[in-house]
C-alpha cells in the first residue's frame, strides 16, 4: 500500500531538517525533550477513544466564537491541535487536511484547527496556508489542557526556539510562552464521543488525513 501524501511530505521534511538544516547540538536538545515527554506518560493521559470530548468555545482567526457542541449538531468534527504557524510540520499537516476537505464533505465532517497562538497569528497561519476551515486561538492552552496535551518547555528548548526566530511570547502572548500542546488529532462523533485519537510527543509524526477519512467511512458503514 502506498504511503499517503501528507505522511510522505512529513517524512521528507524530517529528513531535510534532521539531516541537513538543524545542527547536531540543537537536535540533541530537541530529542532529549521528546524522550522526557514520552517518559512522562503524557500520551497515555491524553483523552482516548471512547471518552467524551469536553465542550469549548474559542475565537476563530476573525474574532468569531466557535463552539464545539454547535459544530457537532451538524456532524462529526475533526480537531487538529497544532503548535503554531512557525512549525513547518504543523503547516504541512494543516495543508494536508485542506487538500482532504472534498473527501470529508460526503460524511458531513467539519475540520477545526486549534493552537495557542494569538488571534492575529492564527489569521497569518490561515492566510499563509490558504486554509478554508476554522483556525481557533486557544490562548493559554486552556482547551488543550482539558484534552491532556499541554507540557512545559524546558529552558534550553525555549532558548533554542528563540535562536531559530520563534519566540513563543511573541506568537502566544506572555501566558503561553512556556507551554505548548503536543500535536494531536481527534475525530469526534455527533454525540461528542472521541472515535479516533492520535497523540504523539514526536512533533514530526501526525495522523494522516486518509486515516481520518477511513475512520469516517467505517463509522458510516
C-alpha positions as CSV (number, residue, x, y, z in Angstrom):
1,X,0.0,0.0,0.0
2,X,1.4,3.4,-1.0
3,X,2.3,5.9,1.7
4,X,-0.3,8.7,1.9
5,X,0.9,12.1,0.5
6,X,0.8,14.0,3.8
7,X,2.9,11.4,5.5
8,X,5.3,11.4,2.6
9,X,5.7,15.2,3.0
10,X,6.2,14.9,6.7
11,X,8.9,12.2,6.2
12,X,10.6,14.3,3.6
13,X,10.6,17.3,6.0
14,X,12.0,15.2,8.8
15,X,14.9,14.0,6.6
16,X,15.6,17.6,5.5
17,X,15.5,19.3,8.9
18,X,17.1,16.5,10.9
19,X,19.6,15.5,8.3
20,X,20.7,18.9,6.9
21,X,19.3,22.1,8.5
22,X,19.3,21.6,12.2
23,X,22.7,21.4,13.9
24,X,23.6,18.3,15.9
25,X,23.7,20.1,19.2
26,X,20.2,21.6,18.7
27,X,18.9,18.2,17.6
28,X,20.2,16.8,20.9
29,X,18.2,19.3,22.9
30,X,15.1,18.6,20.9
31,X,15.4,14.8,21.1
32,X,16.0,15.0,24.8
33,X,12.8,16.9,25.3
34,X,10.9,14.4,23.2
35,X,12.2,11.5,25.2
36,X,11.4,13.2,28.5
37,X,7.9,13.8,27.3
38,X,7.5,10.2,26.3
39,X,8.7,9.0,29.7
40,X,6.2,11.4,31.4
41,X,3.3,9.3,30.1
42,X,1.5,12.3,28.5
43,X,0.4,10.2,25.6
44,X,-1.4,7.8,27.9
45,X,-3.0,10.6,29.9
46,X,-4.4,12.4,26.9
47,X,-8.1,11.7,26.1
48,X,-8.5,8.4,24.3
49,X,-11.2,6.9,22.0
50,X,-14.4,6.3,24.0
51,X,-14.0,9.5,26.1
52,X,-16.4,12.3,25.8
53,X,-14.8,15.4,24.3
54,X,-15.1,18.5,26.5
55,X,-17.2,21.3,25.1
56,X,-15.5,24.6,24.5
57,X,-15.9,28.0,22.8
58,X,-12.9,29.7,21.2
59,X,-12.4,32.6,18.8
60,X,-11.5,32.0,15.2
61,X,-9.0,34.0,13.2
62,X,-11.6,36.7,12.6
63,X,-12.8,37.0,16.2
64,X,-15.9,34.9,15.8
65,X,-16.7,32.5,18.6
66,X,-16.9,28.8,17.6
67,X,-18.4,26.2,20.0
68,X,-17.7,22.5,19.6
69,X,-21.3,21.5,20.7
70,X,-22.8,23.6,17.9
71,X,-20.5,22.1,15.3
72,X,-21.4,18.6,16.5
73,X,-25.0,19.4,15.8
74,X,-24.1,19.4,12.2
75,X,-22.0,16.3,12.0
76,X,-18.6,14.8,13.1
77,X,-15.8,17.1,13.9
78,X,-12.0,16.6,13.4
79,X,-10.0,18.6,15.8
80,X,-6.3,19.2,14.9
81,X,-4.2,20.6,17.8
82,X,-1.0,22.2,16.3
83,X,1.9,24.0,17.8
84,X,1.8,27.1,15.7
85,X,2.3,28.6,12.2
86,X,6.1,28.8,13.0
87,X,6.3,24.9,12.9
88,X,6.9,23.5,9.4
89,X,5.4,20.2,10.3
90,X,2.2,21.8,11.5
91,X,1.9,23.7,8.2
92,X,2.4,20.5,6.2
93,X,-0.2,18.8,8.3
94,X,-2.8,21.5,8.0
95,X,-2.3,21.8,4.3
96,X,-2.8,18.1,4.0
97,X,-6.2,18.4,5.7
98,X,-7.0,21.3,3.4
99,X,-6.4,19.0,0.5
100,X,-8.7,16.4,2.1
101,X,-11.7,18.7,2.6
102,X,-13.5,17.4,-0.5
103,X,-13.2,13.8,0.8
104,X,-14.5,14.9,4.2
105,X,-17.6,16.6,2.9
106,X,-19.6,13.5,2.0
107,X,-19.5,12.5,5.6
108,X,-20.7,15.9,6.8
109,X,-17.5,16.2,8.8
110,X,-16.1,19.6,9.8
111,X,-12.4,20.4,10.4
112,X,-11.2,22.7,13.2
113,X,-7.5,23.6,13.9
114,X,-6.5,24.8,17.4
115,X,-3.2,26.4,18.6
116,X,-2.2,28.6,21.5
117,X,-1.4,31.4,19.1
118,X,-2.8,34.9,19.5
119,X,-5.7,35.5,17.0
120,X,-3.6,37.7,14.7
121,X,-1.1,34.9,14.4
122,X,-3.9,32.4,13.7
123,X,-5.0,34.7,10.9
124,X,-1.5,34.7,9.5
125,X,-1.4,30.9,9.6
126,X,-4.8,30.7,7.9
127,X,-3.8,33.1,5.1
128,X,-0.3,31.7,4.6
129,X,-1.6,28.1,4.2
130,X,-4.8,29.2,2.4
131,X,-6.9,27.3,4.9
132,X,-10.7,27.4,4.4
133,X,-11.6,25.7,7.7
134,X,-11.8,27.2,11.1
135,X,-8.5,28.1,12.8
136,X,-9.0,28.8,16.5
137,X,-6.9,30.5,19.2
138,X,-6.6,28.7,22.5
139,X,-4.5,31.4,24.2
140,X,-3.1,29.9,27.5
141,X,-3.8,26.3,26.3
142,X,-7.0,26.1,28.3
143,X,-8.8,23.8,25.9
144,X,-5.6,21.8,25.0
145,X,-5.2,21.2,28.8
146,X,-8.6,19.6,29.0
147,X,-7.6,17.2,26.3
148,X,-4.5,16.3,28.2
149,X,-2.0,17.7,25.7
150,X,-0.1,20.5,27.4
151,X,3.5,20.4,28.6
152,X,6.0,22.9,29.8
153,X,9.1,23.6,27.6
154,X,12.5,23.3,29.2
155,X,14.6,26.4,29.3
156,X,17.1,25.0,26.8
157,X,14.3,24.4,24.3
158,X,12.8,27.8,24.8
159,X,16.2,29.4,24.1
160,X,16.7,27.2,21.1
161,X,13.3,28.3,19.6
162,X,14.3,31.9,20.2
163,X,17.5,31.3,18.4
164,X,15.5,29.9,15.5
165,X,13.4,33.0,15.4
166,X,10.4,31.5,17.2
167,X,10.0,33.5,20.4
168,X,6.8,31.9,21.8
169,X,6.0,35.0,23.8
170,X,5.5,36.9,20.5
171,X,3.3,34.2,19.0
172,X,1.3,33.1,22.0
173,X,1.5,36.0,24.4
174,X,3.1,36.0,27.9
175,X,0.8,33.4,29.3
176,X,1.6,30.9,26.5
177,X,5.4,31.5,26.3
178,X,6.4,28.4,28.3
179,X,3.8,25.8,27.3
180,X,2.8,24.1,24.1
181,X,0.3,21.3,23.2
182,X,1.6,18.0,21.9
183,X,0.3,17.9,18.3
184,X,-2.8,15.7,18.3
185,X,-5.8,14.9,16.1
186,X,-9.2,13.8,17.4
187,X,-12.3,12.6,15.4
188,X,-15.4,13.2,17.4
189,X,-18.8,11.9,16.5
190,X,-22.2,13.7,16.7
191,X,-22.7,12.5,20.3
192,X,-19.4,14.1,21.4
193,X,-17.6,10.8,21.7
194,X,-14.0,10.6,20.6
195,X,-13.8,7.8,18.0
196,X,-10.2,8.3,16.8
197,X,-7.2,9.9,18.7
198,X,-3.7,10.4,17.6
199,X,-1.3,11.9,20.2
200,X,2.4,11.6,19.7
201,X,5.1,13.5,21.6
202,X,7.3,13.3,18.5
203,X,6.0,16.5,16.8
204,X,7.2,15.3,13.4
205,X,4.6,12.5,13.3
206,X,1.0,13.2,12.7
207,X,-2.3,11.5,11.8
208,X,-2.6,11.3,8.0
209,X,-5.9,12.7,6.7
210,X,-6.5,9.4,5.0
211,X,-6.7,7.7,8.4
212,X,-9.4,10.1,9.5
213,X,-11.3,9.5,6.2
214,X,-11.1,5.7,6.7
215,X,-12.5,6.0,10.2
216,X,-15.4,8.2,9.0
217,X,-16.1,5.5,6.3
218,X,-16.2,2.8,9.0
219,X,-18.5,4.8,11.2
220,X,-20.9,5.5,8.4
221,X,-20.9,1.8,7.5
